Amino acid sequence: MDLAWVESHREVADRAGLALAPGERLLAGGTWLFSAPQPGVTGLVDLTTTGWSPWEPRPDGGLRLAATCTVAQVRQAPWPASRLARQCADALLMSFKVQAAATVGGNLCLGLPAGAMIALTASLGGEAVVWTPDGAERRTPVAAFVTGAGTVDLRPGEVLRAVDLPGPALRAPTAFGRASLTTYGRSAALVIGRRDPDAVVLTLTASVPRPVVLTLPPAPDEQVVRAAVADAGAAVGWYADVHGAPDWRAAQTARLAVGVCAELAGAAS
Ligand SMILES: Cc1cc2nc3c(=O)[nH]c(=O)nc-3n(C[C@H](O)[C@H](O)[C@H](O)COP(=O)(O)OP(=O)(O)OC[C@H]3O[C@@H](n4cnc5c(N)ncnc54)[C@H](O)[C@@H]3O)c2cc1C
């Protein structure tokens, strides 16, 4: 869609270029920005010219994904095990054209419940690296960065620079479960499990307004899983939109969580 009020487009070459003038908005892949009217936006500040490397290895064997890393590049990153990254990339309801343009940063900063890059990075214990306008940097867990449906922990002038994923989480076994009203529909419930040495870490997205991370004992039994999921839903509320009713989402989330835990237990035995 044409953004009728936009009069300027500038490319970001260095950090100073990230300072926004009134009416300017950061542009990443543009897949959401150009999909809806943006009244009041008169200038676009293009992050894709920053030259940030899409991914970088971390000293602990982890990975840094740049905010500008596209979903297609996420698939190609050097993961110790790439299955989860592929599952999450495919969970985004999008064509290959959108995958090529949509970025990790755009997905996180939109804060949509079905944000699959949110699910991926939250489930791997990712930390959002935020550049602040005074030239400093702050870090916050991805699970806390997304604060609600469409709301994130970004203050005026702040820019999401990257997401750091810790090495041990990248090497941990994972399991993935997703429910949608239609085969290629938007995620209505998405559960990712990670088996740490002393716990199973479940991350719920899509069915809840913001990511919920549950730490359960290793090989939890079904009752424990169902109770933890029910408590989480009671605490944050089950999300409701055209992609699924709250009670259906609650039931799907519990079913997926039980299956994910069973898969992780099976892989361990
Ligand atoms: C066909 C289609 C299907 C879609 N399906 C899904 C889906 O299933 N799930 C889902 O979650 N979304 C979906 N979307 C929405 C959206 O396209 C994606 O969430 C995408 O990941 C957004 O990334 P982008 O790089 O294109 O962001 P943009 O559109 O460029 O930007 C999105 C917002 O984030 C801000 N922003 C971008 N990067 C930064 C940064 N580094 N720091 C601070 N602010 C920033 C922008 O200013 C803008 O407000 C879909 C879109 C389309 C067109």
PDBQT file of the ligand as one rigid body, heavy atoms in Angstrom, charges set to zero:
ROOT
HETATM    1  C1  LIG A 301       1.112 -11.919   4.352  1.00  0.00    +0.000 C 
HETATM    2  C2  LIG A 301       1.552 -11.517   5.729  1.00  0.00    +0.000 A 
HETATM    3  C3  LIG A 301       1.480 -12.450   6.765  1.00  0.00    +0.000 A 
HETATM    4  C4  LIG A 301       1.902 -12.122   8.055  1.00  0.00    +0.000 A 
HETATM    5  N1  LIG A 301       1.824 -13.084   9.018  1.00  0.00    +0.000 NA
HETATM    6  C5  LIG A 301       2.267 -12.818  10.263  1.00  0.00    +0.000 A 
HETATM    7  C6  LIG A 301       2.251 -13.832  11.292  1.00  0.00    +0.000 A 
HETATM    8  O1  LIG A 301       1.810 -14.949  11.077  1.00  0.00    +0.000 OA
HETATM    9  N2  LIG A 301       2.734 -13.512  12.506  1.00  0.00    +0.000 N 
HETATM   10  C7  LIG A 301       3.223 -12.256  12.774  1.00  0.00    +0.000 A 
HETATM   11  O2  LIG A 301       3.686 -12.000  13.897  1.00  0.00    +0.000 OA
HETATM   12  N3  LIG A 301       3.224 -11.296  11.849  1.00  0.00    +0.000 NA
HETATM   13  C8  LIG A 301       2.755 -11.530  10.613  1.00  0.00    +0.000 A 
HETATM   14  N4  LIG A 301       2.767 -10.541   9.672  1.00  0.00    +0.000 N 
HETATM   15  C9  LIG A 301       3.130  -9.174  10.134  1.00  0.00    +0.000 C 
HETATM   16  C10 LIG A 301       4.586  -8.704   9.847  1.00  0.00    +0.000 C 
HETATM   17  O3  LIG A 301       4.818  -8.655   8.475  1.00  0.00    +0.000 OA
HETATM   18  C11 LIG A 301       5.680  -9.514  10.497  1.00  0.00    +0.000 C 
HETATM   19  O4  LIG A 301       5.460  -9.543  11.895  1.00  0.00    +0.000 OA
HETATM   20  C12 LIG A 301       7.104  -9.081  10.168  1.00  0.00    +0.000 C 
HETATM   21  O5  LIG A 301       7.983  -9.897  10.903  1.00  0.00    +0.000 OA
HETATM   22  C13 LIG A 301       7.424  -7.623  10.391  1.00  0.00    +0.000 C 
HETATM   23  O6  LIG A 301       8.802  -7.408  10.080  1.00  0.00    +0.000 OA
HETATM   24  P1  LIG A 301       9.313  -6.239   9.121  1.00  0.00    +0.000 P 
HETATM   25  O7  LIG A 301      10.795  -6.333   9.119  1.00  0.00    +0.000 OA
HETATM   26  O8  LIG A 301       8.670  -6.292   7.790  1.00  0.00    +0.000 OA
HETATM   27  O9  LIG A 301       8.837  -4.949   9.928  1.00  0.00    +0.000 OA
HETATM   28  P2  LIG A 301       8.370  -3.513   9.410  1.00  0.00    +0.000 P 
HETATM   29  O10 LIG A 301       7.045  -3.598   8.744  1.00  0.00    +0.000 OA
HETATM   30  O11 LIG A 301       9.461  -2.831   8.662  1.00  0.00    +0.000 OA
HETATM   31  O12 LIG A 301       8.252  -2.774  10.834  1.00  0.00    +0.000 OA
HETATM   32  C14 LIG A 301       7.310  -3.191  11.790  1.00  0.00    +0.000 C 
HETATM   33  C15 LIG A 301       7.333  -2.213  12.986  1.00  0.00    +0.000 C 
HETATM   34  O13 LIG A 301       8.487  -2.422  13.776  1.00  0.00    +0.000 OA
HETATM   35  C16 LIG A 301       9.284  -1.236  13.874  1.00  0.00    +0.000 C 
HETATM   36  N5  LIG A 301      10.675  -1.703  13.836  1.00  0.00    +0.000 N 
HETATM   37  C17 LIG A 301      11.213  -2.522  12.905  1.00  0.00    +0.000 A 
HETATM   38  N6  LIG A 301      12.483  -2.814  13.238  1.00  0.00    +0.000 NA
HETATM   39  C18 LIG A 301      12.759  -2.138  14.386  1.00  0.00    +0.000 A 
HETATM   40  C19 LIG A 301      13.899  -2.053  15.236  1.00  0.00    +0.000 A 
HETATM   41  N7  LIG A 301      15.044  -2.723  14.959  1.00  0.00    +0.000 N 
HETATM   42  N8  LIG A 301      13.836  -1.286  16.342  1.00  0.00    +0.000 NA
HETATM   43  C20 LIG A 301      12.686  -0.625  16.659  1.00  0.00    +0.000 A 
HETATM   44  N9  LIG A 301      11.571  -0.665  15.901  1.00  0.00    +0.000 NA
HETATM   45  C21 LIG A 301      11.601  -1.428  14.772  1.00  0.00    +0.000 A 
HETATM   46  C22 LIG A 301       8.862  -0.389  12.672  1.00  0.00    +0.000 C 
HETATM   47  O14 LIG A 301       9.074   0.994  12.911  1.00  0.00    +0.000 OA
HETATM   48  C23 LIG A 301       7.387  -0.745  12.570  1.00  0.00    +0.000 C 
HETATM   49  O15 LIG A 301       6.655  -0.003  13.521  1.00  0.00    +0.000 OA
HETATM   50  C24 LIG A 301       2.373 -10.833   8.356  1.00  0.00    +0.000 A 
HETATM   51  C25 LIG A 301       2.446  -9.900   7.331  1.00  0.00    +0.000 A 
HETATM   52  C26 LIG A 301       2.049 -10.220   6.040  1.00  0.00    +0.000 A 
HETATM   53  C27 LIG A 301       2.158  -9.177   4.956  1.00  0.00    +0.000 C 
ENDROOT
TORSDOF 0
